Amino acid sequence: MRARELAIGFGALLLAGCGISGNFRHDLGYAAFDSPGALAVHRDFGLSLGPAPLALARLFLDDEEPELGAILKDLRAVRVYVYDGVPDGERMAGQLRGVESKLVEDGWRAIATIRDGTDRVSVLLRPGSDGRNHGMAVIVQDPTEVVLVNLIGNVRLDLFAEYMAELNVDTPRIDIDPQTLEAHVR
């Protein structure tokens, strides 16, 4: 069993590294984070998985971990970027607010902003016209670290906490009503 998991993980890494992850820059669910200023120098981790790696993951997870397969079911791509050692947290907060404003101008809807001391979590959704949505962007900032998450595809709002847990992104428990798009922190 362990060998199978290693083979799947290695295969997914090969697919992601071979350019099969897809170019989603023109997709409505693509969040244009750009490179918010000083973050470009301090990126510690970047992950971008497109249709092929996600399909491979779904193929094996449907039997092994059906709840994780449900999380990935309607996603076309996942992007995660982690920036550590941010030198000026206040300046970075201003740059991230600028990124959020640009996303809102581009049709994204800010559905939650949670502040806890110096920590801040923003959740934005790109709603569709048919009750589905095109994507979700999550921006998490503390004084020294920033995490940017972009889920492209129909994000199941009832599974928001599960998405963040699987990506190992520390956010408060947020429930999002799919009808009103109102968020409630638990």
C-alpha positions as CSV (number, residue, x, y, z in Angstrom):
1,M,0.0,0.0,0.0
2,R,2.8,2.5,0.9
3,A,4.5,1.8,-2.5
4,R,1.3,2.6,-4.3
5,E,0.9,5.9,-2.4
6,L,4.5,6.8,-3.2
7,A,4.0,6.0,-6.9
8,I,0.8,8.1,-7.1
9,G,2.6,11.0,-5.4
10,F,5.6,10.7,-7.7
11,G,3.4,10.5,-10.7
12,A,1.4,13.6,-9.7
13,L,4.7,15.5,-9.2
14,L,5.9,14.4,-12.6
15,L,2.7,15.5,-14.2
16,A,2.7,18.8,-12.4
17,G,6.3,19.4,-13.5
18,C,5.7,18.5,-17.1
19,G,3.5,21.5,-17.9
20,I,0.4,19.3,-17.9
21,S,-1.1,21.4,-15.1
22,G,-2.8,23.7,-17.6
23,N,-2.9,27.5,-18.2
24,F,-5.9,29.0,-16.4
25,R,-5.0,32.7,-16.7
26,H,-8.1,33.3,-18.8
27,D,-10.4,31.2,-16.7
28,L,-13.0,33.1,-14.7
29,G,-12.0,31.2,-11.6
30,Y,-8.3,32.3,-11.9
31,A,-7.4,34.7,-9.2
32,A,-4.7,37.1,-10.5
33,F,-2.6,37.4,-7.3
34,D,0.3,38.7,-9.4
35,S,3.3,39.1,-7.2
36,P,2.4,41.5,-4.4
37,G,5.6,43.5,-4.2
38,A,8.2,42.2,-1.8
39,L,6.6,38.7,-1.7
40,A,8.4,37.8,-5.0
41,V,11.7,37.5,-3.1
42,H,10.4,35.4,-0.2
43,R,8.2,32.7,-1.8
44,D,8.9,29.5,0.1
45,F,6.4,27.2,-1.6
46,G,4.4,27.2,-4.7
47,L,2.0,24.5,-6.0
48,S,-0.1,24.6,-9.1
49,L,-2.1,21.5,-10.1
50,G,-4.3,21.4,-13.2
51,P,-6.7,18.9,-14.6
52,A,-4.3,16.0,-15.2
53,P,-2.9,15.7,-11.7
54,L,-6.3,16.4,-10.1
55,A,-7.9,13.7,-12.3
56,L,-5.1,11.2,-11.3
57,A,-5.7,12.1,-7.6
58,R,-9.5,11.6,-8.0
59,L,-9.0,8.3,-9.7
60,F,-7.2,6.9,-6.7
61,L,-9.0,8.8,-4.0
62,D,-12.5,7.9,-4.9
63,D,-12.0,4.3,-3.5
64,E,-9.4,5.1,-0.8
65,E,-10.7,8.4,0.6
66,P,-14.2,9.2,-0.8
67,E,-14.5,12.4,1.2
68,L,-11.3,13.8,-0.3
69,G,-12.5,12.7,-3.8
70,A,-15.7,14.7,-3.2
71,I,-13.6,17.8,-2.3
72,L,-11.7,17.5,-5.6
73,K,-14.7,16.5,-7.8
74,D,-15.6,19.9,-9.4
75,L,-12.2,21.5,-9.2
76,R,-10.2,22.1,-12.4
77,A,-7.1,23.5,-10.8
78,V,-5.5,24.3,-7.4
79,R,-2.9,27.0,-6.8
80,V,-1.2,27.5,-3.4
81,Y,1.7,29.9,-2.6
82,V,3.3,30.4,0.7
83,Y,5.6,33.4,1.5
84,D,7.5,33.3,4.7
85,G,9.7,35.9,6.4
86,V,7.7,38.9,5.1
87,P,9.8,41.9,6.2
88,D,7.1,44.6,6.6
89,G,3.8,43.1,7.7
90,E,1.9,46.5,7.5
91,R,3.2,47.3,4.0
92,M,2.3,43.8,2.9
93,A,-1.2,44.1,4.4
94,G,-1.7,47.2,2.2
95,Q,-0.5,45.4,-0.9
96,L,-2.8,42.5,-0.2
97,R,-5.7,44.8,0.2
98,G,-4.8,46.2,-3.2
99,V,-4.8,42.6,-4.6
100,E,-8.3,42.0,-3.1
101,S,-9.6,45.3,-4.5
102,K,-8.4,44.4,-8.0
103,L,-10.1,41.0,-7.7
104,V,-13.4,42.6,-6.7
105,E,-13.0,45.0,-9.6
106,D,-12.6,41.9,-11.8
107,G,-15.9,40.4,-10.7
108,W,-14.9,38.6,-7.5
109,R,-17.1,38.9,-4.4
110,A,-15.5,39.4,-1.0
111,I,-17.6,37.1,1.3
112,A,-15.5,37.1,4.5
113,T,-12.7,39.1,6.1
114,I,-11.7,37.9,9.5
115,R,-9.2,39.8,11.7
116,D,-7.7,38.2,14.8
117,G,-5.1,40.5,16.3
118,T,-2.5,40.9,13.5
119,D,-3.8,37.9,11.6
120,R,-6.2,38.4,8.7
121,V,-8.1,36.0,6.5
122,S,-10.0,37.1,3.4
123,V,-12.2,34.8,1.3
124,L,-13.4,35.9,-2.2
125,L,-15.7,34.0,-4.5
126,R,-16.2,34.3,-8.3
127,P,-19.9,33.6,-8.6
128,G,-21.4,32.1,-11.7
129,S,-24.9,32.7,-13.2
130,D,-26.2,29.2,-12.7
131,G,-25.9,28.7,-9.0
132,R,-22.4,27.3,-9.4
133,N,-19.3,29.4,-9.0
134,H,-16.1,29.7,-11.0
135,G,-13.5,29.8,-8.2
136,M,-12.4,30.9,-4.7
137,A,-9.5,32.9,-3.5
138,V,-8.3,32.8,0.1
139,I,-5.6,35.2,1.4
140,V,-4.2,34.4,4.8
141,Q,-1.7,36.8,6.5
142,D,0.1,37.0,9.8
143,P,3.0,39.3,10.6
144,T,5.6,37.1,8.9
145,E,3.7,34.8,6.5
146,V,1.3,35.1,3.7
147,V,-0.6,32.2,2.1
148,L,-2.5,32.6,-1.2
149,V,-4.9,29.9,-2.3
150,N,-6.9,29.8,-5.5
151,L,-9.4,27.0,-6.2
152,I,-10.5,27.0,-9.8
153,G,-13.8,25.3,-10.6
154,N,-17.1,24.9,-8.8
155,V,-16.0,25.2,-5.2
156,R,-18.5,23.5,-2.8
157,L,-19.1,26.2,-0.2
158,D,-20.2,23.6,2.3
159,L,-16.7,22.0,2.1
160,F,-14.7,25.2,2.7
161,A,-13.2,24.0,6.0
162,E,-12.2,20.7,4.4
163,Y,-10.5,22.4,1.4
164,M,-8.4,24.5,3.8
165,A,-7.6,21.5,6.1
166,E,-6.5,19.4,3.1
167,L,-4.2,22.2,1.9
168,N,-2.9,22.6,5.5
169,V,-4.0,26.3,5.5
170,D,-4.8,27.5,9.0
171,T,-8.1,29.5,8.9
172,P,-10.9,29.9,11.4
173,R,-13.9,27.7,10.9
174,I,-16.0,29.5,8.3
175,D,-19.5,28.4,7.2
176,I,-20.7,29.9,3.9
177,D,-24.3,29.9,2.9
178,P,-24.5,28.9,-0.8
179,Q,-27.7,30.8,-1.4
180,T,-26.8,34.2,0.1
181,L,-23.0,33.8,0.1
182,E,-22.9,35.1,3.6
183,A,-20.1,33.8,5.8
184,H,-20.3,33.0,9.5
185,V,-17.3,32.3,11.7
186,R,-17.7,29.6,14.3
